[in-house]
C-alpha cells in the first residue's frame, strides 16, 4: 500500500471576535459596531472595578496603620 498524505484544507489567516467569537480579519479586534460598543462597556466596567478595589485597599491599609499607631498602649 502506498502512503498518501491527506492534505488538510488551508485555513485563511484570521482571528475571532473577542465578544461573539465570529471569524474576522487578523487586523480587527471585533466584528461589528455592536460588539465594539460591548467591548468598550466591558473595559469601562473593568476600570471602575480596579479603581474601587484600589480605594478599598488604601482604606484598609490606612485603617490598619491607624489601629497600630493609635491602638492600645
MMTF fields as JSON, N, C-alpha, C and O atoms, coordinates in Angstrom:
{
  "mmtfVersion": "1.0.0",
  "mmtfProducer": "UNKNOWN",
  "numBonds": 291,
  "numAtoms": 292,
  "numGroups": 73,
  "numChains": 1,
  "numModels": 1,
  "chainsPerModel": [1],
  "groupsPerChain": [73],
  "chainIdList": ["A"],
  "bondAtomList": [4, 2, 8, 6, 12, 10, 16, 14, 20, 18, 24, 22, 28, 26, 32, 30, 36, 34, 40, 38, 44, 42, 48, 46, 52, 50, 56, 54, 60, 58, 64, 62, 68, 66, 72, 70, 76, 74, 80, 78, 84, 82, 88, 86, 92, 90, 96, 94, 100, 98, 104, 102, 108, 106, 112, 110, 116, 114, 120, 118, 124, 122, 128, 126, 132, 130, 136, 134, 140, 138, 144, 142, 148, 146, 152, 150, 156, 154, 160, 158, 164, 162, 168, 166, 172, 170, 176, 174, 180, 178, 184, 182, 188, 186, 192, 190, 196, 194, 200, 198, 204, 202, 208, 206, 212, 210, 216, 214, 220, 218, 224, 222, 228, 226, 232, 230, 236, 234, 240, 238, 244, 242, 248, 246, 252, 250, 256, 254, 260, 258, 264, 262, 268, 266, 272, 270, 276, 274, 280, 278, 284, 282, 288, 286],
  "bondOrderList": [1, 1, 1, 1, 1, 1, 1, 1, 1, 1, 1, 1, 1, 1, 1, 1, 1, 1, 1, 1, 1, 1, 1, 1, 1, 1, 1, 1, 1, 1, 1, 1, 1, 1, 1, 1, 1, 1, 1, 1, 1, 1, 1, 1, 1, 1, 1, 1, 1, 1, 1, 1, 1, 1, 1, 1, 1, 1, 1, 1, 1, 1, 1, 1, 1, 1, 1, 1, 1, 1, 1, 1],
  "groupList": [{"groupName": "UNK", "atomNameList": ["N", "CA", "C", "O"], "elementList": ["N", "C", "C", "O"], "formalChargeList": [0, 0, 0, 0], "bondAtomList": [1, 0, 2, 1, 3, 2], "bondOrderList": [1, 1, 2], "singleLetterCode": "X", "chemCompType": "L-PEPTIDE LINKING"}],
  "groupTypeList": [0, 0, 0, 0, 0, 0, 0, 0, 0, 0, 0, 0, 0, 0, 0, 0, 0, 0, 0, 0, 0, 0, 0, 0, 0, 0, 0, 0, 0, 0, 0, 0, 0, 0, 0, 0, 0, 0, 0, 0, 0, 0, 0, 0, 0, 0, 0, 0, 0, 0, 0, 0, 0, 0, 0, 0, 0, 0, 0, 0, 0, 0, 0, 0, 0, 0, 0, 0, 0, 0, 0, 0, 0],
  "groupIdList": [1, 2, 3, 4, 5, 6, 7, 8, 9, 10, 11, 12, 13, 14, 15, 16, 17, 18, 19, 20, 21, 22, 23, 24, 25, 26, 27, 28, 29, 30, 31, 32, 33, 34, 35, 36, 37, 38, 39, 40, 41, 42, 43, 44, 45, 46, 47, 48, 49, 50, 51, 52, 53, 54, 55, 56, 57, 58, 59, 60, 61, 62, 63, 64, 65, 66, 67, 68, 69, 70, 71, 72, 73],
  "secStructList": [7, 7, 7, 7, 7, 7, 7, 7, 7, 7, 7, 7, 1, 7, 3, 3, 7, 6, 6, 6, 7, 7, 3, 3, 7, 6, 6, 7, 1, 7, 1, 1, 2, 2, 2, 2, 2, 2, 2, 2, 2, 2, 2, 2, 2, 2, 2, 2, 2, 2, 2, 2, 2, 2, 2, 2, 2, 2, 2, 2, 2, 2, 2, 2, 2, 2, 2, 2, 2, 2, 1, 7, 7],
  "xCoordList": [0.831, 0.0, 0.872, 1.865, 0.497, 1.246, 0.622, -0.597, 1.504, 1.015, 0.831, 1.787, -0.389, -0.673, -1.002, -1.799, -0.385, -0.678, -1.989, -2.21, -2.848, -4.1, -3.833, -3.348, -4.152, -3.929, -5.053, -6.235, -4.653, -5.635, -6.026, -5.189, -7.287, -7.679, -6.964, -6.803, -6.546, -5.841, -6.832, -7.938, -6.423, -7.255, -6.764, -5.577, -7.675, -7.332, -6.923, -7.528, -5.881, -5.404, -6.543, -7.126, -6.849, -7.966, -7.819, -6.955, -8.668, -8.811, -10.275, -11.087, -10.607, -12.002, -12.385, -11.592, -13.606, -14.136, -14.062, -14.469, -13.543, -13.386, -14.721, -14.782, -15.789, -17.105, -17.936, -18.4, -18.127, -19.044, -18.349, -18.979, -17.073, -16.328, -16.376, -15.842, -16.982, -17.029, -15.642, -14.839, -15.359, -14.079, -14.022, -14.976, -12.886, -12.694, -11.286, -10.449, -11.0, -9.639, -8.637, -9.004, -7.383, -6.384, -6.095, -5.607, -6.386, -6.087, -7.245, -7.128, -8.339, -9.501, -9.578, -8.992, -10.303, -10.484, -11.922, -12.17, -12.871, -14.282, -14.897, -14.315, -16.085, -16.686, -17.69, -17.977, -18.229, -19.279, -19.266, -18.637, -19.964, -20.063, -20.746, -20.416, -21.693, -22.371, -21.38, -21.39, -20.534, -19.52, -18.495, -18.008, -18.16, -17.206, -17.771, -17.045, -19.079, -19.728, -19.712, -19.444, -19.996, -19.967, -18.562, -18.4, -17.55, -16.161, -15.795, -15.154, -16.192, -15.904, -16.595, -15.992, -17.854, -18.558, -17.864, -17.75, -17.407, -16.706, -15.403, -15.069, -14.677, -13.424, -13.689, -12.943, -14.749, -15.099, -15.447, -15.012, -16.242, -16.599, -15.357, -15.239, -14.434, -13.195, -12.371, -11.807, -12.298, -11.559, -12.193, -11.485, -13.528, -14.222, -13.974, -13.759, -14.001, -13.759, -12.353, -12.163, -11.373, -9.994, -9.828, -9.136, -10.473, -10.407, -11.011, -10.433, -12.179, -12.845, -11.993, -11.886, -11.39, -10.534, -9.338, -8.951, -8.755, -7.628, -8.06, -7.345, -9.217, -9.728, -9.957, -9.593, -10.554, -10.81, -9.493, -9.387, -8.484, -7.193, -6.544, -6.003, -6.597, -5.999, -6.703, -6.048, -8.036, -8.788, -8.412, -8.233, -8.291, -7.921, -6.524, -6.307, -5.583, -4.212, -4.169, -3.51, -4.867, -4.911, -5.538, -5.047, -6.625, -7.278, -6.337, -6.29, -5.597, -4.649, -3.528, -3.125, -3.029, -1.97, -2.503, -1.823, -3.694, -4.271, -4.455, -4.179, -4.914, -5.104, -3.788, -3.737, -2.731, -1.445, -0.8, -0.134, -0.976, -0.357, -1.134, -0.538, -2.454, -3.284, -3.926, -4.759, -3.543, -4.131, -3.782, -3.119, -4.221, -3.954, -2.452, -1.631, -2.139, -0.733, -0.325, 0.831],
  "yCoordList": [-1.181, 0.0, 1.24, 1.323, 2.163, 3.421, 4.38, 4.469, 5.08, 6.028, 7.39, 8.007, 7.835, 9.155, 10.084, 9.753, 11.231, 12.217, 12.89, 13.361, 12.924, 13.628, 15.108, 15.519, 15.884, 17.32, 17.947, 17.747, 18.707, 19.419, 20.682, 21.307, 21.051, 22.294, 23.483, 23.56, 24.395, 25.587, 26.491, 26.739, 26.972, 27.884, 29.297, 29.595, 30.145, 31.536, 32.205, 31.973, 33.044, 33.761, 34.611, 35.432, 34.402, 35.12, 35.151, 34.484, 35.929, 35.964, 35.758, 35.588, 35.775, 35.668, 36.896, 37.412, 37.349, 38.497, 38.188, 37.11, 39.13, 38.9, 38.882, 38.446, 39.344, 39.363, 38.149, 37.397, 37.955, 36.896, 35.675, 34.628, 35.782, 34.628, 34.408, 33.403, 35.286, 35.135, 35.349, 36.103, 34.684, 34.854, 36.243, 36.693, 36.915, 38.268, 38.383, 37.524, 39.431, 39.621, 39.765, 40.21, 39.393, 39.404, 40.784, 40.877, 41.85, 43.184, 43.808, 44.939, 43.107, 43.605, 42.958, 41.9, 43.599, 43.04, 42.576, 41.608, 43.271, 42.924, 42.896, 43.409, 42.289, 42.099, 43.173, 43.339, 43.901, 44.865, 46.032, 45.956, 47.111, 48.24, 47.841, 48.372, 46.912, 46.443, 45.754, 45.993, 44.903, 44.221, 45.222, 45.076, 46.243, 47.269, 48.014, 48.308, 48.319, 49.005, 48.125, 48.61, 46.842, 45.92, 45.817, 45.738, 45.817, 45.749, 47.001, 46.904, 48.171, 49.421, 49.457, 49.88, 49.017, 48.972, 48.026, 48.319, 46.902, 45.924, 46.52, 46.331, 47.233, 47.862, 48.926, 49.031, 49.715, 50.736, 50.102, 50.577, 49.015, 48.315, 47.779, 47.852, 47.241, 46.712, 47.823, 47.624, 48.992, 50.12, 50.569, 50.851, 50.636, 51.042, 50.031, 50.417, 48.747, 47.709, 47.824, 47.74, 48.016, 48.147, 49.374, 49.322, 50.483, 51.697, 51.472, 51.877, 50.822, 50.56, 49.649, 49.884, 48.622, 47.726, 48.488, 48.266, 49.375, 50.171, 51.059, 51.17, 51.686, 52.545, 51.727, 52.163, 50.548, 49.68, 49.27, 49.288, 48.899, 48.506, 49.672, 49.483, 50.87, 52.036, 52.308, 52.568, 52.249, 52.471, 51.428, 51.767, 50.167, 49.108, 49.328, 49.151, 49.71, 49.938, 51.123, 51.06, 52.204, 53.371, 52.985, 53.386, 52.204, 51.776, 50.92, 51.085, 50.021, 49.189, 50.028, 49.803, 50.99, 51.863, 52.644, 52.752, 53.185, 53.943, 53.037, 53.452, 51.814, 50.891, 50.567, 50.492, 50.374, 50.043, 51.246, 51.098, 52.43, 53.632, 54.126, 54.47, 54.169, 54.717, 53.605, 53.88, 52.383, 51.26, 51.252, 52.166, 50.228, 50.13, 50.196, 49.555, 50.966, 51.146, 50.273, 50.306],
  "zCoordList": [0.0, 0.0, 0.0, 0.722, -0.792, -0.8, 0.206, 0.359, 0.871, 1.88, 1.225, 0.755, 1.204, 0.664, 1.819, 2.697, 1.801, 2.834, 2.504, 1.388, 3.494, 3.304, 3.526, 4.58, 2.532, 2.655, 3.457, 3.178, 4.453, 5.246, 4.492, 3.841, 4.582, 3.904, 4.536, 5.754, 3.688, 4.175, 4.908, 4.426, 6.066, 6.835, 6.568, 6.707, 6.191, 5.913, 7.221, 8.268, 7.144, 8.326, 8.882, 8.174, 10.156, 10.772, 12.279, 12.85, 12.908, 14.364, 14.655, 13.746, 15.939, 16.33, 17.146, 17.934, 16.943, 17.676, 19.17, 19.603, 19.957, 21.39, 22.121, 23.271, 21.483, 22.108, 21.699, 22.556, 20.385, 19.938, 19.345, 19.201, 19.0, 18.512, 17.014, 16.544, 16.243, 14.787, 14.202, 14.753, 13.082, 12.401, 11.776, 11.142, 11.966, 11.443, 10.883, 11.16, 10.095, 9.58, 10.729, 11.817, 10.495, 11.577, 12.168, 13.295, 11.432, 11.949, 12.722, 13.195, 12.857, 13.589, 14.971, 15.202, 15.885, 17.222, 17.43, 18.149, 16.797, 16.901, 15.506, 14.551, 15.399, 14.08, 13.689, 12.504, 14.653, 14.319, 15.304, 16.359, 14.954, 15.892, 17.204, 18.264, 17.13, 18.338, 19.284, 20.491, 18.721, 19.541, 20.066, 21.187, 19.262, 19.709, 20.92, 21.87, 20.878, 21.991, 23.242, 24.341, 23.074, 24.213, 24.796, 26.014, 23.94, 24.397, 25.187, 26.234, 24.703, 25.4, 26.766, 27.753, 26.828, 28.106, 29.077, 30.267, 28.567, 29.4, 29.941, 31.111, 29.094, 29.535, 30.597, 31.571, 30.415, 31.404, 32.752, 33.801, 32.712, 33.953, 34.65, 35.874, 33.862, 34.434, 35.085, 36.161, 34.439, 35.01, 36.324, 37.291, 36.362, 37.585, 38.704, 39.853, 38.374, 39.385, 39.953, 41.166, 39.089, 39.555, 40.45, 41.467, 40.06, 40.863, 42.245, 43.253, 42.289, 43.566, 44.451, 45.655, 43.871, 44.648, 45.214, 46.361, 44.429, 44.904, 46.067, 47.063, 45.947, 47.028, 48.288, 49.38, 48.154, 49.314, 49.977, 51.203, 49.168, 49.732, 50.484, 51.574, 49.906, 50.56, 51.886, 52.896, 51.886, 53.125, 54.172, 55.342, 53.769, 54.722, 55.285, 56.484, 54.444, 54.915, 55.871, 56.908, 55.527, 56.416, 57.752, 58.807, 57.712, 58.949, 59.792, 61.011, 59.178, 59.926, 60.531, 61.672, 59.767, 60.297, 61.485, 62.506, 61.372, 62.496, 63.708, 64.833, 63.496, 64.624, 65.313, 66.541, 64.548, 65.154, 65.809, 66.834, 65.251, 65.82, 67.02, 68.041, 66.92, 67.993, 68.84, 69.704, 68.592, 69.329, 70.787, 71.279, 71.488, 72.928, 73.235, 72.579, 74.217, 74.567, 75.725, 76.145]
}
